[in-house]
Amino acid sequence: MFLMIIGKIKKNEKKIKFQLDLFCTNCGKSVPGGMQASENYYDSDSFKIEIDNFKKNYLCGLCRDAKRIKDKI
């Protein structure tokens, strides 16, 4: 299972794994939201801001690939 990392995790720092309810901002499709963050960063103010921005700008794989192709043309 692939987990996306939010923030920076130092070499020997404890990690917290969590799930987000993610939806593509373009097509509305539900996507898996497996994430991980460092124990110190998790639930901090900057973490919350980063998660909010991530959710607002998330594209599923199909929409992301379509955007890349469109941008190259």
N, C-alpha and C positions, 0 to 999 in steps of 0.2 A: 504494500500500500504506500502510495506517495503522500508525504506530508509536506505542506508548504511551510516555510519558516518565516515568521514575522519578527522583525528586529534582529539583533545580533545575539548569537549564543557563543560564549567563550568556551574554550576547550573542556574544562572540567565543571562547567556550570550545569545545574539540574535543569531539565527540560519539562515543560508541561504540555501535554497533548490535549487538544480540544477540538470540538466540531462547531462549525458555523453553518447556519442556514443560508446558503448562497444561491442566488438566482442571477442569471445573465441579465445585464442591464439593457441589452439589445432585444433579445427574443423572449426573455422571461423564463427560460428553461431552468429547472432545478439542477444543480451540479453538486458533486461531493465536496464537502468543506473540511477535510482533515487538515489541521494546522498544528504548529507547535511554536512555542516561545520559551524564552528563558524564565526561570522562576522569578527573577528580580523584575523583569520587564512586564510580565503578565499582570494585567489589571492596573497598570499605571496610567496616568493621564495621556501620555504620548501613545501608549498602546491602544487606548480607546479611540483616539483620533485616527491612528493608522488603520484600524479595523473599519471605522466608519467610511473613510476614503476608499478603502479596498472594496467594500460592498457597493459603493456608489459607482465604481468604475470597472467592475468585474465583467469580463466577457467569457462566454463558454468557448470551447475549442473551435467549434464551427464558425462562430461569429468573429473570433480573433483571426482565424485563417483567412476568412473572406475579407476582413479589413486589411490584412497584410497584402493580399493579392491586389486589392483595389488601390492601395497606396503605391504599389510598384508600377502600376500602369500609368 
